[in-house]
Amino acid sequence: MWTAIVLLSFIIGAQAFPKQPSKFDSCNDALDCNNHGKCVGSPEEGRYCVCDHGYYGLNCQLLDPCIDAINCNGNGKCAGGVEDLHCECFDGW
């Protein structure tokens, strides 16, 4: 008898309070890529930004200081931060 009451209570509760399906909150204002990237995502992976060239960070909020600063004339690569930009020369240069 006790089992029947518990089972009946469970069934009534399930009918009265149906489980809400999990809803994927698609890309919108909830995740801002600062106009320097595209918000993409899926229910499995969640939302994230794919940043435009030269930008990085969780919300594409950071600009790579080497993008426009120095090009090293093709003989090296730009390195450092905003305060310390310099070229790291390739072997032989």
HTML snippet that shows the backbone in 3Dmol.js (N, CA, C, O; Angstrom):
<script src="https://3Dmol.org/build/3Dmol-min.js"></script>
<div id="view" style="width:600px;height:400px;position:relative"></div>
<script>
const pdb = `
ATOM      1  N   MET A   1       0.818  -1.190   0.000  1.00  0.00           N
ATOM      2  CA  MET A   1       0.000   0.000   0.000  1.00  0.00           C
ATOM      3  C   MET A   1       0.867   1.261   0.000  1.00  0.00           C
ATOM      4  O   MET A   1       0.613   2.201  -0.753  1.00  0.00           O
ATOM      5  N   TRP A   2       1.905   1.267   0.865  1.00  0.00           N
ATOM      6  CA  TRP A   2       2.795   2.434   0.951  1.00  0.00           C
ATOM      7  C   TRP A   2       3.463   2.706  -0.398  1.00  0.00           C
ATOM      8  O   TRP A   2       3.606   3.861  -0.799  1.00  0.00           O
ATOM      9  N   THR A   3       3.868   1.654  -1.092  1.00  0.00           N
ATOM     10  CA  THR A   3       4.508   1.791  -2.398  1.00  0.00           C
ATOM     11  C   THR A   3       3.554   2.415  -3.401  1.00  0.00           C
ATOM     12  O   THR A   3       3.960   3.251  -4.208  1.00  0.00           O
ATOM     13  N   ALA A   4       2.305   2.022  -3.357  1.00  0.00           N
ATOM     14  CA  ALA A   4       1.309   2.570  -4.280  1.00  0.00           C
ATOM     15  C   ALA A   4       1.100   4.060  -4.033  1.00  0.00           C
ATOM     16  O   ALA A   4       0.940   4.824  -4.984  1.00  0.00           O
ATOM     17  N   ILE A   5       1.101   4.484  -2.768  1.00  0.00           N
ATOM     18  CA  ILE A   5       0.915   5.899  -2.438  1.00  0.00           C
ATOM     19  C   ILE A   5       2.115   6.715  -2.919  1.00  0.00           C
ATOM     20  O   ILE A   5       1.949   7.789  -3.499  1.00  0.00           O
ATOM     21  N   VAL A   6       3.315   6.203  -2.677  1.00  0.00           N
ATOM     22  CA  VAL A   6       4.523   6.905  -3.119  1.00  0.00           C
ATOM     23  C   VAL A   6       4.543   7.016  -4.633  1.00  0.00           C
ATOM     24  O   VAL A   6       4.845   8.078  -5.177  1.00  0.00           O
ATOM     25  N   LEU A   7       4.223   5.924  -5.314  1.00  0.00           N
ATOM     26  CA  LEU A   7       4.213   5.917  -6.770  1.00  0.00           C
ATOM     27  C   LEU A   7       3.165   6.879  -7.306  1.00  0.00           C
ATOM     28  O   LEU A   7       3.438   7.626  -8.245  1.00  0.00           O
ATOM     29  N   LEU A   8       1.972   6.874  -6.726  1.00  0.00           N
ATOM     30  CA  LEU A   8       0.908   7.773  -7.150  1.00  0.00           C
ATOM     31  C   LEU A   8       1.309   9.229  -6.911  1.00  0.00           C
ATOM     32  O   LEU A   8       1.036  10.085  -7.754  1.00  0.00           O
ATOM     33  N   SER A   9       1.948   9.523  -5.786  1.00  0.00           N
ATOM     34  CA  SER A   9       2.411  10.885  -5.494  1.00  0.00           C
ATOM     35  C   SER A   9       3.443  11.335  -6.521  1.00  0.00           C
ATOM     36  O   SER A   9       3.430  12.483  -6.965  1.00  0.00           O
ATOM     37  N   PHE A  10       4.325  10.435  -6.889  1.00  0.00           N
ATOM     38  CA  PHE A  10       5.354  10.751  -7.880  1.00  0.00           C
ATOM     39  C   PHE A  10       4.718  11.075  -9.224  1.00  0.00           C
ATOM     40  O   PHE A  10       5.106  12.041  -9.881  1.00  0.00           O
ATOM     41  N   ILE A  11       3.740  10.271  -9.634  1.00  0.00           N
ATOM     42  CA  ILE A  11       3.075  10.482 -10.926  1.00  0.00           C
ATOM     43  C   ILE A  11       2.318  11.805 -10.923  1.00  0.00           C
ATOM     44  O   ILE A  11       2.383  12.557 -11.895  1.00  0.00           O
ATOM     45  N   ILE A  12       1.603  12.092  -9.844  1.00  0.00           N
ATOM     46  CA  ILE A  12       0.860  13.349  -9.751  1.00  0.00           C
ATOM     47  C   ILE A  12       1.825  14.532  -9.763  1.00  0.00           C
ATOM     48  O   ILE A  12       1.575  15.533 -10.434  1.00  0.00           O
ATOM     49  N   GLY A  13       2.909  14.420  -9.032  1.00  0.00           N
ATOM     50  CA  GLY A  13       3.908  15.492  -9.004  1.00  0.00           C
ATOM     51  C   GLY A  13       4.524  15.721 -10.366  1.00  0.00           C
ATOM     52  O   GLY A  13       4.766  16.863 -10.757  1.00  0.00           O
ATOM     53  N   ALA A  14       4.779  14.656 -11.087  1.00  0.00           N
ATOM     54  CA  ALA A  14       5.372  14.780 -12.418  1.00  0.00           C
ATOM     55  C   ALA A  14       4.410  15.461 -13.377  1.00  0.00           C
ATOM     56  O   ALA A  14       4.834  16.215 -14.253  1.00  0.00           O
ATOM     57  N   GLN A  15       3.113  15.199 -13.217  1.00  0.00           N
ATOM     58  CA  GLN A  15       2.124  15.834 -14.072  1.00  0.00           C
ATOM     59  C   GLN A  15       1.932  17.305 -13.698  1.00  0.00           C
ATOM     60  O   GLN A  15       1.755  18.155 -14.571  1.00  0.00           O
ATOM     61  N   ALA A  16       1.969  17.598 -12.404  1.00  0.00           N
ATOM     62  CA  ALA A  16       1.740  18.964 -11.948  1.00  0.00           C
ATOM     63  C   ALA A  16       2.938  19.866 -12.238  1.00  0.00           C
ATOM     64  O   ALA A  16       2.766  21.051 -12.524  1.00  0.00           O
ATOM     65  N   PHE A  17       4.133  19.320 -12.166  1.00  0.00           N
ATOM     66  CA  PHE A  17       5.356  20.094 -12.374  1.00  0.00           C
ATOM     67  C   PHE A  17       6.223  19.415 -13.425  1.00  0.00           C
ATOM     68  O   PHE A  17       7.249  18.820 -13.092  1.00  0.00           O
ATOM     69  N   PRO A  18       5.821  19.500 -14.692  1.00  0.00           N
ATOM     70  CA  PRO A  18       6.629  18.833 -15.719  1.00  0.00           C
ATOM     71  C   PRO A  18       8.018  19.447 -15.795  1.00  0.00           C
ATOM     72  O   PRO A  18       8.194  20.650 -15.599  1.00  0.00           O
ATOM     73  N   LYS A  19       8.984  18.613 -16.077  1.00  0.00           N
ATOM     74  CA  LYS A  19      10.366  19.077 -16.183  1.00  0.00           C
ATOM     75  C   LYS A  19      10.500  19.978 -17.399  1.00  0.00           C
ATOM     76  O   LYS A  19      10.053  19.640 -18.494  1.00  0.00           O
ATOM     77  N   GLN A  20      11.116  21.118 -17.190  1.00  0.00           N
ATOM     78  CA  GLN A  20      11.335  22.054 -18.282  1.00  0.00           C
ATOM     79  C   GLN A  20      12.539  21.587 -19.101  1.00  0.00           C
ATOM     80  O   GLN A  20      13.588  21.275 -18.538  1.00  0.00           O
ATOM     81  N   PRO A  21      12.393  21.540 -20.404  1.00  0.00           N
ATOM     82  CA  PRO A  21      13.559  21.168 -21.209  1.00  0.00           C
ATOM     83  C   PRO A  21      14.627  22.241 -21.094  1.00  0.00           C
ATOM     84  O   PRO A  21      14.316  23.428 -20.997  1.00  0.00           O
ATOM     85  N   SER A  22      15.883  21.823 -21.105  1.00  0.00           N
ATOM     86  CA  SER A  22      16.947  22.818 -21.038  1.00  0.00           C
ATOM     87  C   SER A  22      16.962  23.571 -22.358  1.00  0.00           C
ATOM     88  O   SER A  22      16.886  22.971 -23.430  1.00  0.00           O
ATOM     89  N   LYS A  23      17.057  24.865 -22.270  1.00  0.00           N
ATOM     90  CA  LYS A  23      16.980  25.726 -23.442  1.00  0.00           C
ATOM     91  C   LYS A  23      18.355  26.326 -23.713  1.00  0.00           C
ATOM     92  O   LYS A  23      18.968  26.911 -22.821  1.00  0.00           O
ATOM     93  N   PHE A  24      18.830  26.183 -24.926  1.00  0.00           N
ATOM     94  CA  PHE A  24      20.101  26.785 -25.320  1.00  0.00           C
ATOM     95  C   PHE A  24      19.864  28.265 -25.558  1.00  0.00           C
ATOM     96  O   PHE A  24      19.057  28.651 -26.404  1.00  0.00           O
ATOM     97  N   ASP A  25      20.566  29.074 -24.813  1.00  0.00           N
ATOM     98  CA  ASP A  25      20.457  30.518 -24.962  1.00  0.00           C
ATOM     99  C   ASP A  25      21.383  30.931 -26.099  1.00  0.00           C
ATOM    100  O   ASP A  25      22.585  31.110 -25.904  1.00  0.00           O
ATOM    101  N   SER A  26      20.814  31.078 -27.273  1.00  0.00           N
ATOM    102  CA  SER A  26      21.636  31.348 -28.446  1.00  0.00           C
ATOM    103  C   SER A  26      22.321  32.703 -28.339  1.00  0.00           C
ATOM    104  O   SER A  26      22.017  33.506 -27.457  1.00  0.00           O
ATOM    105  N   CYS A  27      23.231  32.932 -29.239  1.00  0.00           N
ATOM    106  CA  CYS A  27      23.994  34.175 -29.229  1.00  0.00           C
ATOM    107  C   CYS A  27      23.064  35.368 -29.404  1.00  0.00           C
ATOM    108  O   CYS A  27      22.256  35.430 -30.331  1.00  0.00           O
ATOM    109  N   ASN A  28      23.206  36.283 -28.505  1.00  0.00           N
ATOM    110  CA  ASN A  28      22.484  37.551 -28.587  1.00  0.00           C
ATOM    111  C   ASN A  28      23.224  38.545 -27.706  1.00  0.00           C
ATOM    112  O   ASN A  28      24.446  38.463 -27.575  1.00  0.00           O
ATOM    113  N   ASP A  29      22.523  39.458 -27.116  1.00  0.00           N
ATOM    114  CA  ASP A  29      23.178  40.465 -26.287  1.00  0.00           C
ATOM    115  C   ASP A  29      23.850  39.871 -25.060  1.00  0.00           C
ATOM    116  O   ASP A  29      24.653  40.545 -24.415  1.00  0.00           O
ATOM    117  N   ALA A  30      23.539  38.616 -24.721  1.00  0.00           N
ATOM    118  CA  ALA A  30      24.109  37.992 -23.527  1.00  0.00           C
ATOM    119  C   ALA A  30      25.624  37.834 -23.636  1.00  0.00           C
ATOM    120  O   ALA A  30      26.322  37.852 -22.622  1.00  0.00           O
ATOM    121  N   LEU A  31      26.127  37.683 -24.835  1.00  0.00           N
ATOM    122  CA  LEU A  31      27.574  37.546 -25.016  1.00  0.00           C
ATOM    123  C   LEU A  31      28.011  38.519 -26.096  1.00  0.00           C
ATOM    124  O   LEU A  31      27.741  38.308 -27.278  1.00  0.00           O
ATOM    125  N   ASP A  32      28.674  39.566 -25.695  1.00  0.00           N
ATOM    126  CA  ASP A  32      29.064  40.631 -26.602  1.00  0.00           C
ATOM    127  C   ASP A  32      30.501  40.426 -27.048  1.00  0.00           C
ATOM    128  O   ASP A  32      31.406  40.314 -26.221  1.00  0.00           O
ATOM    129  N   CYS A  33      30.704  40.378 -28.337  1.00  0.00           N
ATOM    130  CA  CYS A  33      32.064  40.220 -28.873  1.00  0.00           C
ATOM    131  C   CYS A  33      32.666  41.566 -29.267  1.00  0.00           C
ATOM    132  O   CYS A  33      33.616  41.610 -30.048  1.00  0.00           O
ATOM    133  N   ASN A  34      32.137  42.639 -28.749  1.00  0.00           N
ATOM    134  CA  ASN A  34      32.691  43.990 -28.915  1.00  0.00           C
ATOM    135  C   ASN A  34      32.890  44.425 -30.365  1.00  0.00           C
ATOM    136  O   ASN A  34      33.805  45.198 -30.652  1.00  0.00           O
ATOM    137  N   ASN A  35      32.068  43.953 -31.267  1.00  0.00           N
ATOM    138  CA  ASN A  35      32.178  44.296 -32.686  1.00  0.00           C
ATOM    139  C   ASN A  35      33.516  43.903 -33.295  1.00  0.00           C
ATOM    140  O   ASN A  35      33.888  44.403 -34.357  1.00  0.00           O
ATOM    141  N   HIS A  36      34.238  43.012 -32.630  1.00  0.00           N
ATOM    142  CA  HIS A  36      35.528  42.549 -33.155  1.00  0.00           C
ATOM    143  C   HIS A  36      35.548  41.031 -33.281  1.00  0.00           C
ATOM    144  O   HIS A  36      36.615  40.417 -33.256  1.00  0.00           O
ATOM    145  N   GLY A  37      34.382  40.432 -33.416  1.00  0.00           N
ATOM    146  CA  GLY A  37      34.295  38.990 -33.539  1.00  0.00           C
ATOM    147  C   GLY A  37      32.862  38.562 -33.746  1.00  0.00           C
ATOM    148  O   GLY A  37      31.950  39.386 -33.817  1.00  0.00           O
ATOM    149  N   LYS A  38      32.678  37.262 -33.842  1.00  0.00           N
ATOM    150  CA  LYS A  38      31.351  36.693 -34.073  1.00  0.00           C
ATOM    151  C   LYS A  38      31.030  35.724 -32.951  1.00  0.00           C
ATOM    152  O   LYS A  38      31.842  34.864 -32.609  1.00  0.00           O
ATOM    153  N   CYS A  39      29.855  35.864 -32.387  1.00  0.00           N
ATOM    154  CA  CYS A  39      29.398  34.957 -31.343  1.00  0.00           C
ATOM    155  C   CYS A  39      28.863  33.691 -32.006  1.00  0.00           C
ATOM    156  O   CYS A  39      27.994  33.758 -32.876  1.00  0.00           O
ATOM    157  N   VAL A  40      29.377  32.559 -31.599  1.00  0.00           N
ATOM    158  CA  VAL A  40      28.928  31.267 -32.109  1.00  0.00           C
ATOM    159  C   VAL A  40      28.713  30.335 -30.927  1.00  0.00           C
ATOM    160  O   VAL A  40      29.136  30.622 -29.807  1.00  0.00           O
ATOM    161  N   GLY A  41      28.061  29.236 -31.186  1.00  0.00           N
ATOM    162  CA  GLY A  41      27.889  28.286 -30.105  1.00  0.00           C
ATOM    163  C   GLY A  41      26.891  27.201 -30.431  1.00  0.00           C
ATOM    164  O   GLY A  41      26.249  27.198 -31.482  1.00  0.00           O
ATOM    165  N   SER A  42      26.786  26.292 -29.503  1.00  0.00           N
ATOM    166  CA  SER A  42      25.865  25.175 -29.615  1.00  0.00           C
ATOM    167  C   SER A  42      25.450  24.772 -28.209  1.00  0.00           C
ATOM    168  O   SER A  42      26.103  25.157 -27.239  1.00  0.00           O
ATOM    169  N   PRO A  43      24.371  23.999 -28.083  1.00  0.00           N
ATOM    170  CA  PRO A  43      23.975  23.547 -26.749  1.00  0.00           C
ATOM    171  C   PRO A  43      25.071  22.750 -26.048  1.00  0.00           C
ATOM    172  O   PRO A  43      25.177  22.791 -24.822  1.00  0.00           O
ATOM    173  N   GLU A  44      25.880  22.032 -26.807  1.00  0.00           N
ATOM    174  CA  GLU A  44      26.932  21.212 -26.212  1.00  0.00           C
ATOM    175  C   GLU A  44      28.129  22.045 -25.760  1.00  0.00           C
ATOM    176  O   GLU A  44      28.691  21.797 -24.693  1.00  0.00           O
ATOM    177  N   GLU A  45      28.519  23.022 -26.560  1.00  0.00           N
ATOM    178  CA  GLU A  45      29.734  23.789 -26.288  1.00  0.00           C
ATOM    179  C   GLU A  45      29.471  25.129 -25.611  1.00  0.00           C
ATOM    180  O   GLU A  45      30.398  25.733 -25.072  1.00  0.00           O
ATOM    181  N   GLY A  46      28.250  25.598 -25.626  1.00  0.00           N
ATOM    182  CA  GLY A  46      27.945  26.913 -25.084  1.00  0.00           C
ATOM    183  C   GLY A  46      28.287  27.999 -26.086  1.00  0.00           C
ATOM    184  O   GLY A  46      28.541  27.726 -27.259  1.00  0.00           O
ATOM    185  N   ARG A  47      28.290  29.229 -25.609  1.00  0.00           N
ATOM    186  CA  ARG A  47      28.575  30.369 -26.483  1.00  0.00           C
ATOM    187  C   ARG A  47      30.020  30.809 -26.318  1.00  0.00           C
ATOM    188  O   ARG A  47      30.592  30.700 -25.234  1.00  0.00           O
ATOM    189  N   TYR A  48      30.604  31.304 -27.394  1.00  0.00           N
ATOM    190  CA  TYR A  48      31.945  31.872 -27.330  1.00  0.00           C
ATOM    191  C   TYR A  48      32.153  32.775 -28.536  1.00  0.00           C
ATOM    192  O   TYR A  48      31.397  32.725 -29.507  1.00  0.00           O
ATOM    193  N   CYS A  49      33.186  33.599 -28.459  1.00  0.00           N
ATOM    194  CA  CYS A  49      33.496  34.524 -29.548  1.00  0.00           C
ATOM    195  C   CYS A  49      34.623  33.967 -30.408  1.00  0.00           C
ATOM    196  O   CYS A  49      35.607  33.436 -29.893  1.00  0.00           O
ATOM    197  N   VAL A  50      34.470  34.092 -31.704  1.00  0.00           N
ATOM    198  CA  VAL A  50      35.554  33.849 -32.648  1.00  0.00           C
ATOM    199  C   VAL A  50      36.008  35.238 -33.077  1.00  0.00           C
ATOM    200  O   VAL A  50      35.302  35.948 -33.793  1.00  0.00           O
ATOM    201  N   CYS A  51      37.197  35.608 -32.626  1.00  0.00           N
ATOM    202  CA  CYS A  51      37.674  36.983 -32.800  1.00  0.00           C
ATOM    203  C   CYS A  51      38.194  37.247 -34.207  1.00  0.00           C
ATOM    204  O   CYS A  51      38.744  36.365 -34.867  1.00  0.00           O
ATOM    205  N   ASP A  52      38.002  38.492 -34.647  1.00  0.00           N
ATOM    206  CA  ASP A  52      38.579  38.945 -35.905  1.00  0.00           C
ATOM    207  C   ASP A  52      40.100  38.953 -35.781  1.00  0.00           C
ATOM    208  O   ASP A  52      40.647  38.961 -34.678  1.00  0.00           O
ATOM    209  N   HIS A  53      40.775  38.952 -36.937  1.00  0.00           N
ATOM    210  CA  HIS A  53      42.235  38.990 -36.962  1.00  0.00           C
ATOM    211  C   HIS A  53      42.738  40.195 -36.176  1.00  0.00           C
ATOM    212  O   HIS A  53      42.289  41.321 -36.389  1.00  0.00           O
ATOM    213  N   GLY A  54      43.666  39.947 -35.276  1.00  0.00           N
ATOM    214  CA  GLY A  54      44.258  41.021 -34.496  1.00  0.00           C
ATOM    215  C   GLY A  54      43.624  41.238 -33.139  1.00  0.00           C
ATOM    216  O   GLY A  54      44.151  42.003 -32.331  1.00  0.00           O
ATOM    217  N   TYR A  55      42.503  40.582 -32.869  1.00  0.00           N
ATOM    218  CA  TYR A  55      41.833  40.728 -31.582  1.00  0.00           C
ATOM    219  C   TYR A  55      41.845  39.398 -30.846  1.00  0.00           C
ATOM    220  O   TYR A  55      41.856  38.333 -31.464  1.00  0.00           O
ATOM    221  N   TYR A  56      41.843  39.467 -29.537  1.00  0.00           N
ATOM    222  CA  TYR A  56      41.798  38.256 -28.727  1.00  0.00           C
ATOM    223  C   TYR A  56      41.157  38.580 -27.389  1.00  0.00           C
ATOM    224  O   TYR A  56      40.830  39.734 -27.112  1.00  0.00           O
ATOM    225  N   GLY A  57      40.983  37.582 -26.577  1.00  0.00           N
ATOM    226  CA  GLY A  57      40.326  37.738 -25.279  1.00  0.00           C
ATOM    227  C   GLY A  57      38.963  37.080 -25.302  1.00  0.00           C
ATOM    228  O   GLY A  57      38.430  36.775 -26.370  1.00  0.00           O
ATOM    229  N   LEU A  58      38.404  36.862 -24.137  1.00  0.00           N
ATOM    230  CA  LEU A  58      37.118  36.183 -24.015  1.00  0.00           C
ATOM    231  C   LEU A  58      36.044  36.844 -24.859  1.00  0.00           C
ATOM    232  O   LEU A  58      35.225  36.158 -25.470  1.00  0.00           O
ATOM    233  N   ASN A  59      36.038  38.159 -24.898  1.00  0.00           N
ATOM    234  CA  ASN A  59      35.037  38.901 -25.656  1.00  0.00           C
ATOM    235  C   ASN A  59      35.663  39.725 -26.776  1.00  0.00           C
ATOM    236  O   ASN A  59      35.096  40.734 -27.194  1.00  0.00           O
ATOM    237  N   CYS A  60      36.823  39.305 -27.262  1.00  0.00           N
ATOM    238  CA  CYS A  60      37.533  40.011 -28.341  1.00  0.00           C
ATOM    239  C   CYS A  60      37.788  41.469 -27.972  1.00  0.00           C
ATOM    240  O   CYS A  60      37.749  42.352 -28.829  1.00  0.00           O
ATOM    241  N   GLN A  61      38.045  41.706 -26.710  1.00  0.00           N
ATOM    242  CA  GLN A  61      38.215  43.069 -26.216  1.00  0.00           C
ATOM    243  C   GLN A  61      39.654  43.549 -26.278  1.00  0.00           C
ATOM    244  O   GLN A  61      39.916  44.729 -26.043  1.00  0.00           O
ATOM    245  N   LEU A  62      40.591  42.669 -26.588  1.00  0.00           N
ATOM    246  CA  LEU A  62      42.006  43.040 -26.583  1.00  0.00           C
ATOM    247  C   LEU A  62      42.556  43.079 -28.005  1.00  0.00           C
ATOM    248  O   LEU A  62      42.304  42.177 -28.804  1.00  0.00           O
ATOM    249  N   LEU A  63      43.298  44.120 -28.307  1.00  0.00           N
ATOM    250  CA  LEU A  63      43.921  44.271 -29.621  1.00  0.00           C
ATOM    251  C   LEU A  63      45.375  43.854 -29.521  1.00  0.00           C
ATOM    252  O   LEU A  63      46.092  44.291 -28.622  1.00  0.00           O
ATOM    253  N   ASP A  64      45.808  43.011 -30.440  1.00  0.00           N
ATOM    254  CA  ASP A  64      47.203  42.581 -30.490  1.00  0.00           C
ATOM    255  C   ASP A  64      48.059  43.792 -30.842  1.00  0.00           C
ATOM    256  O   ASP A  64      47.900  44.350 -31.928  1.00  0.00           O
ATOM    257  N   PRO A  65      48.957  44.214 -29.962  1.00  0.00           N
ATOM    258  CA  PRO A  65      49.741  45.427 -30.226  1.00  0.00           C
ATOM    259  C   PRO A  65      50.673  45.287 -31.423  1.00  0.00           C
ATOM    260  O   PRO A  65      51.136  46.297 -31.952  1.00  0.00           O
ATOM    261  N   CYS A  66      50.956  44.087 -31.859  1.00  0.00           N
ATOM    262  CA  CYS A  66      51.867  43.899 -32.992  1.00  0.00           C
ATOM    263  C   CYS A  66      51.175  44.046 -34.348  1.00  0.00           C
ATOM    264  O   CYS A  66      51.854  44.105 -35.372  1.00  0.00           O
ATOM    265  N   ILE A  67      49.875  44.104 -34.378  1.00  0.00           N
ATOM    266  CA  ILE A  67      49.167  44.131 -35.655  1.00  0.00           C
ATOM    267  C   ILE A  67      49.614  45.295 -36.531  1.00  0.00           C
ATOM    268  O   ILE A  67      49.988  45.083 -37.684  1.00  0.00           O
ATOM    269  N   ASP A  68      49.585  46.493 -36.022  1.00  0.00           N
ATOM    270  CA  ASP A  68      49.931  47.661 -36.827  1.00  0.00           C
ATOM    271  C   ASP A  68      51.222  48.336 -36.396  1.00  0.00           C
ATOM    272  O   ASP A  68      51.668  49.279 -37.050  1.00  0.00           O
ATOM    273  N   ALA A  69      51.825  47.880 -35.322  1.00  0.00           N
ATOM    274  CA  ALA A  69      52.957  48.597 -34.741  1.00  0.00           C
ATOM    275  C   ALA A  69      54.233  48.456 -35.563  1.00  0.00           C
ATOM    276  O   ALA A  69      54.742  49.449 -36.082  1.00  0.00           O
ATOM    277  N   ILE A  70      54.744  47.265 -35.687  1.00  0.00           N
ATOM    278  CA  ILE A  70      55.990  47.032 -36.422  1.00  0.00           C
ATOM    279  C   ILE A  70      55.863  45.730 -37.191  1.00  0.00           C
ATOM    280  O   ILE A  70      55.214  44.791 -36.731  1.00  0.00           O
ATOM    281  N   ASN A  71      56.482  45.674 -38.359  1.00  0.00           N
ATOM    282  CA  ASN A  71      56.372  44.453 -39.160  1.00  0.00           C
ATOM    283  C   ASN A  71      57.687  43.704 -39.274  1.00  0.00           C
ATOM    284  O   ASN A  71      57.710  42.618 -39.853  1.00  0.00           O
ATOM    285  N   CYS A  72      58.769  44.230 -38.755  1.00  0.00           N
ATOM    286  CA  CYS A  72      60.086  43.578 -38.724  1.00  0.00           C
ATOM    287  C   CYS A  72      60.641  43.287 -40.112  1.00  0.00           C
ATOM    288  O   CYS A  72      61.546  42.465 -40.254  1.00  0.00           O
ATOM    289  N   ASN A  73      60.114  43.946 -41.130  1.00  0.00           N
ATOM    290  CA  ASN A  73      60.605  43.818 -42.510  1.00  0.00           C
ATOM    291  C   ASN A  73      60.694  42.383 -43.002  1.00  0.00           C
ATOM    292  O   ASN A  73      61.511  42.078 -43.870  1.00  0.00           O
ATOM    293  N   GLY A  74      59.883  41.519 -42.472  1.00  0.00           N
ATOM    294  CA  GLY A  74      59.886  40.126 -42.905  1.00  0.00           C
ATOM    295  C   GLY A  74      61.050  39.315 -42.387  1.00  0.00           C
ATOM    296  O   GLY A  74      61.182  38.141 -42.735  1.00  0.00           O
ATOM    297  N   ASN A  75      61.909  39.914 -41.555  1.00  0.00           N
ATOM    298  CA  ASN A  75      63.096  39.217 -41.050  1.00  0.00           C
ATOM    299  C   ASN A  75      62.943  38.754 -39.601  1.00  0.00           C
ATOM    300  O   ASN A  75      63.908  38.302 -38.985  1.00  0.00           O
ATOM    301  N   GLY A  76      61.762  38.864 -39.074  1.00  0.00           N
ATOM    302  CA  GLY A  76      61.511  38.466 -37.692  1.00  0.00           C
ATOM    303  C   GLY A  76      60.041  38.583 -37.385  1.00  0.00           C
ATOM    304  O   GLY A  76      59.209  38.778 -38.271  1.00  0.00           O
ATOM    305  N   LYS A  77      59.740  38.458 -36.109  1.00  0.00           N
ATOM    306  CA  LYS A  77      58.343  38.597 -35.712  1.00  0.00           C
ATOM    307  C   LYS A  77      58.244  39.586 -34.562  1.00  0.00           C
ATOM    308  O   LYS A  77      59.147  39.694 -33.733  1.00  0.00           O
ATOM    309  N   CYS A  78      57.157  40.286 -34.529  1.00  0.00           N
ATOM    310  CA  CYS A  78      56.892  41.256 -33.474  1.00  0.00           C
ATOM    311  C   CYS A  78      56.629  40.505 -32.175  1.00  0.00           C
ATOM    312  O   CYS A  78      55.969  39.466 -32.166  1.00  0.00           O
ATOM    313  N   ALA A  79      57.149  41.040 -31.093  1.00  0.00           N
ATOM    314  CA  ALA A  79      56.961  40.413 -29.782  1.00  0.00           C
ATOM    315  C   ALA A  79      56.829  41.503 -28.733  1.00  0.00           C
ATOM    316  O   ALA A  79      57.069  42.679 -29.006  1.00  0.00           O
ATOM    317  N   GLY A  80      56.453  41.106 -27.556  1.00  0.00           N
ATOM    318  CA  GLY A  80      56.334  42.046 -26.449  1.00  0.00           C
ATOM    319  C   GLY A  80      54.922  42.549 -26.277  1.00  0.00           C
ATOM    320  O   GLY A  80      53.993  42.100 -26.950  1.00  0.00           O
ATOM    321  N   GLY A  81      54.778  43.483 -25.368  1.00  0.00           N
ATOM    322  CA  GLY A  81      53.480  44.076 -25.084  1.00  0.00           C
ATOM    323  C   GLY A  81      53.463  45.530 -25.491  1.00  0.00           C
ATOM    324  O   GLY A  81      54.372  46.007 -26.171  1.00  0.00           O
ATOM    325  N   VAL A  82      52.441  46.223 -25.080  1.00  0.00           N
ATOM    326  CA  VAL A  82      52.265  47.622 -25.454  1.00  0.00           C
ATOM    327  C   VAL A  82      53.470  48.461 -25.055  1.00  0.00           C
ATOM    328  O   VAL A  82      53.872  49.351 -25.804  1.00  0.00           O
ATOM    329  N   GLU A  83      54.046  48.198 -23.907  1.00  0.00           N
ATOM    330  CA  GLU A  83      55.180  48.982 -23.408  1.00  0.00           C
ATOM    331  C   GLU A  83      56.531  48.516 -23.954  1.00  0.00           C
ATOM    332  O   GLU A  83      57.520  49.237 -23.826  1.00  0.00           O
ATOM    333  N   ASP A  84      56.593  47.326 -24.561  1.00  0.00           N
ATOM    334  CA  ASP A  84      57.886  46.750 -24.940  1.00  0.00           C
ATOM    335  C   ASP A  84      57.811  46.040 -26.289  1.00  0.00           C
ATOM    336  O   ASP A  84      58.180  44.869 -26.381  1.00  0.00           O
ATOM    337  N   LEU A  85      57.348  46.714 -27.329  1.00  0.00           N
ATOM    338  CA  LEU A  85      57.307  46.094 -28.650  1.00  0.00           C
ATOM    339  C   LEU A  85      58.712  46.019 -29.221  1.00  0.00           C
ATOM    340  O   LEU A  85      59.471  46.986 -29.165  1.00  0.00           O
ATOM    341  N   HIS A  86      59.047  44.863 -29.768  1.00  0.00           N
ATOM    342  CA  HIS A  86      60.356  44.694 -30.396  1.00  0.00           C
ATOM    343  C   HIS A  86      60.278  43.549 -31.398  1.00  0.00           C
ATOM    344  O   HIS A  86      59.315  42.781 -31.410  1.00  0.00           O
ATOM    345  N   CYS A  87      61.297  43.447 -32.232  1.00  0.00           N
ATOM    346  CA  CYS A  87      61.371  42.356 -33.203  1.00  0.00           C
ATOM    347  C   CYS A  87      62.245  41.242 -32.657  1.00  0.00           C
ATOM    348  O   CYS A  87      63.319  41.483 -32.106  1.00  0.00           O
ATOM    349  N   GLU A  88      61.773  40.040 -32.818  1.00  0.00           N
ATOM    350  CA  GLU A  88      62.605  38.863 -32.550  1.00  0.00           C
ATOM    351  C   GLU A  88      63.029  38.353 -33.915  1.00  0.00           C
ATOM    352  O   GLU A  88      62.215  37.822 -34.672  1.00  0.00           O
ATOM    353  N   CYS A  89      64.305  38.517 -34.224  1.00  0.00           N
ATOM    354  CA  CYS A  89      64.809  38.198 -35.560  1.00  0.00           C
ATOM    355  C   CYS A  89      64.872  36.696 -35.797  1.00  0.00           C
ATOM    356  O   CYS A  89      65.145  35.909 -34.890  1.00  0.00           O
ATOM    357  N   PHE A  90      64.608  36.325 -37.050  1.00  0.00           N
ATOM    358  CA  PHE A  90      64.765  34.934 -37.452  1.00  0.00           C
ATOM    359  C   PHE A  90      66.254  34.618 -37.518  1.00  0.00           C
ATOM    360  O   PHE A  90      67.081  35.528 -37.581  1.00  0.00           O
ATOM    361  N   ASP A  91      66.598  33.337 -37.502  1.00  0.00           N
ATOM    362  CA  ASP A  91      68.001  32.926 -37.587  1.00  0.00           C
ATOM    363  C   ASP A  91      68.662  33.557 -38.814  1.00  0.00           C
ATOM    364  O   ASP A  91      68.086  33.564 -39.902  1.00  0.00           O
ATOM    365  N   GLY A  92      69.845  34.072 -38.635  1.00  0.00           N
ATOM    366  CA  GLY A  92      70.586  34.683 -39.730  1.00  0.00           C
ATOM    367  C   GLY A  92      70.375  36.181 -39.861  1.00  0.00           C
ATOM    368  O   GLY A  92      71.016  36.813 -40.702  1.00  0.00           O
ATOM    369  N   TRP A  93      69.501  36.768 -39.059  1.00  0.00           N
ATOM    370  CA  TRP A  93      69.246  38.217 -39.127  1.00  0.00           C
ATOM    371  C   TRP A  93      69.596  38.861 -37.821  1.00  0.00           C
ATOM    372  O   TRP A  93      69.455  40.074 -37.673  1.00  0.00           O
TER     373      TRP A  93
END
`;
const viewer = $3Dmol.createViewer("view");
viewer.addModel(pdb, "pdb");
viewer.setStyle({}, {cartoon: {color: "spectrum"}});
viewer.zoomTo();
viewer.render();
</script>
